[in-house]
Amino acid sequence: MWEPSDGNEPELRPVLGFTPQWYHKYTGVSMVEQWHRDPLYRYDSLLKMKTFLSQQFPEYEQFMLKFNEKNIEESCATISAAYGITAVPMAYGIPVNYGKDHWPEAKPGDYLSKDEIQKLKPFSPEENSFMQELLSQIEILHRNFGVVHGYINFQGILNIATKVYGTDIFYEFYDDPEFAAFILKHIAETICTMAKAVQAKQRELGWDSNQFVVSNCTLNMISPELYDEFIFPLDTMISEQFNLFGFHTCNWDVTAYIPCIQKFKKMEYLDLGMTSDMKRVRDCFPTARRAVIYTPGKMQTLALEQIKQEITEIYGSCGPCDLILSGIDPKTTPDNIKAFLGIVKELG
C-alpha cells in the first residue's frame, strides 16, 4: 500500500506481509532495537530476509533480488518498517518495548496525562530528538548506499490517540468533546509535520515521494457519526497535504463508513475486510487501487477449493484489486503461501 501503482499491475495481484515471528523462525533475523535504529544493520537483515523470500517464491516478482551497478539491493537500503507503528508515539515521548520476534510496542499504561496534553505546543521537528534521529538515518542511507528509499508508518489519528492517551480517548468523545477535538487535531498536525519532514529530506537527497496512507485500524471502535464529526475533517486535512492519498482499514467492514469517506476529494488507495460490501466499494471508488485483506488463518482451516471459491468471489466483486495476505506468522508455512499464490495466479 506504500508504492504508487502505474496501471500495469495484474488485475488480481497478491500482496504478502510477514510478521517478525515468521522471519525469525525461517531466517533467524532478530528485530531488536538495533534493527530499527541502525540502517546499516537493517540493510544486512533485510538482504537476508529478501534472499530467503526470493528462494522460496522465485515466481513472485516483488521478492526478486535486484542489485544496481554498485551491487546494492536498493529496496533493502530503506527506512521502511523502522519503528513499526511506534514512530509518532515515540515522537510524543512514549517509551516502547523491543523484541527479537515482534514489532516495537508502546508500553501499555505509559500515557501522557490530560494536563500534559493540554500543554503541548505545535510539533517542531528541529526540537524533537526522535525526529532528528530518524532524519539522520536517511542521511546515513544516502551516504553509504546513495539511496533514501522508504516509508515510515505514521499511522492514523485515532490509532495514535490510543497510544498517547490510552483508551480513555473513547470516553472523551462524550465526556469532554472539546479536549477530544484538541488532542486529535494536535496528533493530525504532528503526523503531517513528521511525514512532510521525512519526505522533504528524501526529496533533498534525490528520491521523490509525496503520498500518505492514513491507518484507521481502530475506526470500527467508533460510530460512523463520530468518525464524521471528529476524525474525517482531520483526515481530509491530511489528504490535502499530499499528492496521493490512501485509506487503510485493517480488515474491518468499511460498508457503514462509505457515505462519509466518499466525501474525500481524492482516494487513490482503499483496503477493506472481506465482510465489506465489495461491489458497493467498487462502484463508489472506481478509480482507487482497491485491496481486499485475506486472513492467513484461512490457509490452515479451509480446503484449497474453498479458498479458491472465496478468492473467486472477491475478484468478481471488487476486481481489479490487490489481495493482501498480511500478518503471516509461523503457523502459515511456505507451502501454504505457495498454494495461495498458485490460486491467485490461476484466477488472475
N, C-alpha and C positions, 0 to 999 in steps of 0.2 A: 504493500500500500504506500510505500515511500517513493517508488520510482515512477516518473511520468511515463505514460504509455504513448506510443507513436502511431497506433492504429493498425499495426501489423501483427498484433498478438493473436494467438489462436482463439477461436470463438468460445472454447471451453478450456481455460488454462489452469492447470494445477499449481497451487502455491503452498509450499511446505514450510512449517515453522516448528523448530525443535526446542525442547526445554534444556536447560543446563544439565539436568539429570541424564538426559539421553546422551549428550555429548560426553559427559563424564564417564558414563558406562562404556561407550564404544571407542572413545579416543583417549581417555584419561585426563583430558583438559580440566583444570580447576579454575573456576571463575571467582578467584579470591579478589581481595581489594586491589592487588597489583594489576589484575586483568582490566580493571576499569580506569585506573589512574595512569598506567604506563602504556602509551600507544605502541611502543616497540615490542613489549611483551605480548600485547594483544595481537599484533600482526603475526607473530610466530604461532600463537594459539589458533588464530583464525585460519592460517595457512594449513595447519594440521587438521583442523575441522573440515575445511573445504576439500582437502585432499581425500579424506575418508569418504565424504559425500560423493565426490566425483568417481571414486572406485565402486561405491555401492550402486549408484544410479547414473551410469555412464550415458544414458539416453536423455537425461534431464538437463537441458541447456543451462539453466540457472546455476548449476553446480560445476560447470566446466571450468577448469583452471585456465586462466588467460594471463600470460605474462607479457609485459611490454618489452620494449627494446633494451631496457635496463634490468630485465629479469625480475621485475616487481609485479606481484599479483595485486593489481590496484584495488580490487574490491576488499582486500584484507587490510589495506592501509587506510583505515576508516575510523571515524568516531561513532559509527552506528553501534548501537547496543550498549555503549558506555553508560554505566549507572542505571541501566534498565529503565524503570519508570520513576526513579527517585531523584532525577536531576532538579526539578523545581522544588520539591520539599527540601533538598539539601541546600538550595539557594536561600531558603527561609530559615536555615539553621536546624532543621530536623535531623537528628542522628539516624544512621542506618546500620543494619547488620549485614555483613557479607558472609558468603559461604561457598565452598568448593563446588557445590552442585545445585545452587539455586540463585535466582536473581537477588540483588540487594533489596532489602526490605526496610521500610521506615519502621523505627522501633514503636511498637504499639503502646499507646498511652502517653507518649512523649510529645505532647502537642503544645502549641502556643496558647496562652490564655486569652480570654476575650479582651482583657485590658491591654495585653501586648499587641494584639492585632489592631486594636483601635488606635494605637500609637505608631503604626507602621507608616513610613514615608514611601513615596514612589520608589520603585526598584531602580537602583543605579548599578549597571554592570561594572563600572570603574571602581566602585566601593565594595564590591562583593567578592570575597576571596574565592569562593567556589567558582564563580563565573570566570574569574581571571585564570584559574587553573584549567578550566575547560577550554578557554581560548588558547592557552599555551599548548594544549595537546594538538590543536590544529597547526600551530607553528612547527611543532616537533615533527608531525607527519610531513609537512611540506619540506622541511629541512632534510629529512632522511630519505623520503621517497618521492618528493616532487608531487605529492598527491594530497588533496584535502577533502576527499570524498566522505559522505556520510550524513546521517540524520540522527539527531538526538530525539528521543521520545519525550516531548514536553507535555504529553498527556492532555487532559481536558479540565475544565474549570471545577466541576463538582468532584471529579476524581481527586484533584489536588486539595480541595477543601477538606475532604475526609482524612487526608494525610497530615494537614497542617493544624486543623481544628478538631478532628475526630468526628464521630457520628452525631455529635450534638448539633452539627450543621442542619440536620433534618428537622430538629425541633425549632431551630431559629427561624425557619421559613414561617412558622406560625407565632412563636413567642416574641421574636424581635426581627421582623422583616427588614427593618432599616439596617440592622447590623448584618444580616444575611446579604443584603444588597452590597454593603460596603466590602465585606471580605471577598465576595465573588468578583466584584469589579477589580479589586486590587490584584487578585490572582490572574484574572484575564489580562490585565495590563502587564503583569510580570511575565506571564507566558509569552506575550507578544514581544516584549523588550528582549527577553533572552533569545528567542528564536531569531529575531532580526539581527541581533548582535553576532550570533554564530554564523548566520548566512552572509552577513557583511564581511566577516573575517575570511570565510571561504571564498567569497567573490573577489576580495582583495588579492588572494593568493592563486586565483586562476580557475575556480570552479563555481559556476553559477547555479544557484538553487533559490527558488522563490516560490515556496509552496508550504502548506500546512495542513495536517490532518488532526482534527480535534478527536480525542479519545473519550467518548462518553460511555465508559464501561459501567458507571453507576446510575445511568439515566433512568433505567426502568425502576429505580427505587423511589422516584417521584412521579407525580402525575403529568400528563401532557400539559395540563393547565399551569402547573408550577414551572415546568420547563419553559413554556411560552412566556411567562411573566419574568422569571429570574435569570435564566440561562440563555435563551435564544437571542436576546438583544446583544449579549456579550459575545456569543459565538458569531453573530453577524459582524460585530466589530472586528473580530479576528479574521473572518473571511475576507474582509475588505482590505486587509493589510498585505495580502499575498496574491500572486498571480493565479495560483492553483489552490483549490480548497477541497478538502475531503472530510468525511464524517465516519468515524469508526464506532460501531455499536457493541462490539464484544459479544456477539452471538445472541443478543436478545431480540425480542419481537418488535420490529420497528413500526408495525402497522398503525398503532394508535397515535404515533407521533408524526405520521406523514403529513397531515394538514398543516402542521406547524413548520416542519423542515422544508416543505415545498416553497415556503416564502423566501428561502435563501435565493439571492440573485445568481449565485453560482454553486454548482455541486459537481465537481469533477470525479469524485470517488465516493462510493457509499457501500459499506458492507452490512450484512444482516444475518440473523439467525434463520434456521430452516422453518421455524414456526410462523415467520412473517408471510404476509400475502405477497408472494413473489411476483405474480402477474401485475398486481397493482403497483408495486415498486418499479417494475419495468415501464409501465405506462406513465407513471408520474415523473420518472427520472430517465428519460430515454437516451440522453447524451452522457450520463455519468458512466464511469467504469464501475460496474456493479460487481460485488463479490459476495458469495454465499459461504458461510462458515460451516464446515462439516466436522462433527465431533470425532476425534480419533478413537474414542472408546467403541464406536460402532464397528471398528475393524476387528475387535475381539468378540463381539456379541452377535453380529449378523453374518449370514451366509453371503458369499460373493454375489449371488443372484439378487438378494435383497438390496445389497449396496448398489448394484448396477441399476436396479429399478429406481431407487431414491435419486441417484445422480441423473438418471434419465428425466425424472420429473423436475429436478432443479433446472436442468438445461432447457427443457421445454417451457418452463415458466419464467425464467429470469435471463436466459442466454440471449446474446453473448455475455459471458461473465467469467470471472475467476471463481475457482472452487478452492477454498482455503482449508487445508488440514493443518491446524495450528495446535500448539500446546502438546506436541508429540512427546510422550515420556517413554521410559524404557519398556513399558508393557506393550508398546507398539513396535514390532520388530522391523528390520529392513525388509523382510519378506512381505509383511503386511503392507508396507508402503509401496513396494513394487507392484503388488496386486492392485492397489488403489490407482497408481499411475497407469497401469495397463488398461483399467476400465475407462479412465478419463480419456486416454489416447484413442481407444476404440470408439467411444461415443463422439468425441470432438472432431 
